[in-house]
């Protein structure tokens, strides 16, 4: 009597592979990192508001050497300035094509599965867009060591001051404190600009 071996007697085909799991599994997506720091521009912006959102900002005041007042001398007056950035609204979208025939014959819910993967794709696309905005050259904050425990900040992406000393632990402490304050302010939905650090 001949021995029976599945791998040789039934090499391929539906007779050999005739079970399909009823549970639909989805491929994992990459972790989104930047979206947690992004929020809508303004609650008042929406349909019928035009194609541009204008963000205005009151810049920080210059920090004086001293704020002490002298009797019979007028209080010193500081000038202020504003800046703005225009954001043009764009549409984003993708699609997946399949026939009604495939939808009728498929064993799992094709429409819900495809919609889930499109949402996953959009999540990654928006995270990439946020990452591009955060890493743009004109939004980088640069810490320039100008003293043994002093830092000059530059916010336009191009260092405008020459570093006069090497980076020290004191500088790293100042940078860490400013980043901590910046994160705290962002968490509280405040402006991330730091007067205490001298970032204008």
C-alpha positions as CSV (number, residue, x, y, z in Angstrom):
1,X,0.0,0.0,0.0
2,X,1.4,3.4,-1.0
3,X,2.0,6.0,1.7
4,X,0.1,9.2,1.6
5,X,1.9,12.6,1.7
6,X,0.0,15.8,1.4
7,X,2.8,17.8,-0.1
8,X,3.3,15.3,-2.9
9,X,-0.2,13.9,-3.6
10,X,-1.9,17.4,-3.6
11,X,0.7,19.9,-4.8
12,X,-1.5,23.0,-5.1
13,X,-5.0,24.3,-5.8
14,X,-8.2,24.9,-3.9
15,X,-8.4,21.2,-2.8
16,X,-5.3,21.7,-0.7
17,X,-6.0,25.3,0.5
18,X,-9.7,25.5,1.1
19,X,-10.1,27.4,4.4
20,X,-10.0,31.2,4.8
21,X,-10.2,32.9,8.1
22,X,-13.4,34.9,8.6
23,X,-11.4,37.5,10.6
24,X,-10.0,40.4,8.5
25,X,-6.6,41.6,9.6
26,X,-5.0,44.9,8.6
27,X,-1.4,45.8,8.0
28,X,0.1,48.0,10.6
29,X,0.9,51.6,9.8
30,X,3.9,53.7,10.9
31,X,3.6,55.6,14.2
32,X,2.4,59.2,13.8
33,X,4.5,61.6,15.9
34,X,3.7,65.2,14.9
35,X,-0.1,65.2,14.8
36,X,-0.3,65.4,18.6
37,X,1.2,68.9,18.4
38,X,-1.3,70.1,15.7
39,X,-4.7,71.6,16.2
40,X,-7.2,73.5,14.0
41,X,-6.2,77.0,13.2
42,X,-9.3,78.7,14.6
43,X,-12.8,77.6,15.7
44,X,-14.3,80.4,13.7
45,X,-12.8,79.3,10.4
46,X,-14.8,77.0,8.1
47,X,-17.1,76.9,5.1
48,X,-17.7,80.2,3.4
49,X,-14.6,81.8,5.0
50,X,-12.4,82.0,1.9
51,X,-9.3,80.1,1.0
52,X,-6.8,81.6,3.4
53,X,-6.3,81.6,7.2
54,X,-4.3,84.6,8.5
55,X,-2.5,83.9,11.8
56,X,-1.5,87.1,13.6
57,X,1.0,87.2,16.4
58,X,2.0,90.0,18.9
59,X,5.8,89.8,19.1
60,X,7.7,89.7,22.4
61,X,8.9,93.0,23.9
62,X,12.6,93.7,24.2
63,X,13.9,92.8,27.7
64,X,15.5,95.9,29.4
65,X,18.6,95.8,31.4
66,X,16.5,97.0,34.4
67,X,12.9,97.8,34.9
68,X,13.5,99.9,38.0
69,X,11.6,103.3,38.0
70,X,13.1,106.6,39.1
71,X,11.1,109.2,41.0
72,X,9.9,112.1,38.8
73,X,11.0,110.3,35.6
74,X,8.4,109.1,33.1
75,X,7.9,105.4,32.8
76,X,9.9,104.1,29.8
77,X,7.7,103.1,26.9
78,X,8.5,100.1,24.7
79,X,7.4,99.7,21.1
80,X,5.6,96.6,20.0
81,X,5.2,94.9,16.7
82,X,3.2,92.2,15.1
83,X,3.8,89.5,12.6
84,X,1.5,87.3,10.5
85,X,1.5,84.1,8.5
86,X,-1.1,83.2,5.8
87,X,-2.1,79.6,5.4
88,X,-3.8,78.6,2.1
89,X,-6.4,75.9,2.5
90,X,-6.0,72.9,0.2
91,X,-8.0,69.7,-0.4
92,X,-6.5,66.3,0.2
93,X,-7.9,63.0,-1.0
94,X,-7.3,59.6,-2.5
95,X,-9.5,56.7,-3.7
96,X,-9.4,53.0,-4.0
97,X,-11.0,51.3,-7.0
98,X,-12.9,48.0,-7.0
99,X,-15.9,46.6,-8.9
100,X,-19.3,45.8,-7.6
101,X,-18.6,42.2,-8.7
102,X,-15.6,42.0,-6.3
103,X,-17.8,43.5,-3.6
104,X,-20.5,40.9,-4.2
105,X,-18.1,37.9,-4.2
106,X,-15.7,38.9,-1.5
107,X,-16.1,37.0,1.9
108,X,-15.3,40.1,4.1
109,X,-16.8,43.5,4.1
110,X,-14.7,45.1,1.4
111,X,-16.1,48.7,1.7
112,X,-15.4,49.0,5.5
113,X,-12.0,47.5,5.1
114,X,-11.0,49.9,2.3
115,X,-12.4,52.9,4.2
116,X,-10.3,52.0,7.2
117,X,-7.1,51.7,5.1
118,X,-7.9,55.1,3.5
119,X,-8.2,56.7,7.0
120,X,-4.9,55.1,8.0
121,X,-3.3,56.5,4.8
122,X,-4.8,60.0,5.5
123,X,-3.4,59.8,9.1
124,X,0.1,59.2,7.8
125,X,-0.2,61.8,5.1
126,X,-1.3,64.5,7.6
127,X,1.5,63.5,10.0
128,X,4.0,63.9,7.1
129,X,2.6,67.3,6.3
130,X,2.9,68.4,10.0
131,X,6.5,67.1,10.1
132,X,7.3,69.1,7.0
133,X,5.9,72.2,8.6
134,X,7.8,71.7,11.9
135,X,11.1,71.1,10.1
136,X,10.8,74.0,7.7
137,X,13.8,76.3,7.8
138,X,11.8,79.4,8.8
139,X,10.4,77.9,11.9
140,X,13.6,76.6,13.5
141,X,14.7,78.0,16.8
142,X,18.5,78.3,17.0
143,X,20.4,78.6,20.3
144,X,23.7,80.5,19.8
145,X,26.2,80.5,22.8
146,X,27.4,84.0,23.3
147,X,28.7,83.7,26.8
148,X,29.7,81.0,29.3
149,X,26.0,80.8,30.5
150,X,24.3,83.1,27.9
151,X,22.4,82.2,24.8
152,X,21.2,84.4,21.9
153,X,18.1,82.9,20.2
154,X,17.4,83.1,16.5
155,X,14.0,82.1,15.1
156,X,14.2,82.6,11.3
157,X,16.3,79.5,10.6
158,X,19.5,81.4,9.8
159,X,22.0,82.2,12.6
160,X,22.4,86.0,12.7
161,X,24.9,86.0,15.6
162,X,28.3,84.4,15.7
163,X,28.9,81.9,18.6
164,X,31.6,83.3,20.8
165,X,32.1,80.3,23.1
166,X,31.8,76.6,22.9
167,X,28.6,74.8,24.0
168,X,28.6,74.1,27.8
169,X,26.3,72.2,30.3
170,X,24.9,75.6,31.3
171,X,23.7,76.2,27.7
172,X,22.1,72.8,27.6
173,X,20.3,73.5,30.8
174,X,18.9,76.8,29.4
175,X,17.8,75.0,26.2
176,X,16.1,72.2,28.2
177,X,14.3,74.7,30.5
178,X,13.0,76.7,27.4
179,X,11.9,73.5,25.7
180,X,10.1,72.4,28.8
181,X,8.3,75.8,29.1
182,X,7.5,75.6,25.4
183,X,5.8,72.2,25.8
184,X,3.9,73.3,28.9
185,X,2.6,76.4,27.0
186,X,1.6,74.3,24.0
187,X,-0.2,71.8,26.3
188,X,-2.1,74.7,27.8
189,X,-3.0,76.0,24.3
190,X,-0.9,79.1,24.8
191,X,1.6,80.7,22.5
192,X,4.7,78.6,22.4
193,X,6.9,81.8,22.2
194,X,8.9,82.3,25.3
195,X,9.5,85.8,26.7
196,X,11.6,84.2,29.6
197,X,14.0,82.8,27.1
198,X,14.2,85.9,24.9
199,X,12.6,84.2,21.9
200,X,10.9,87.0,19.9
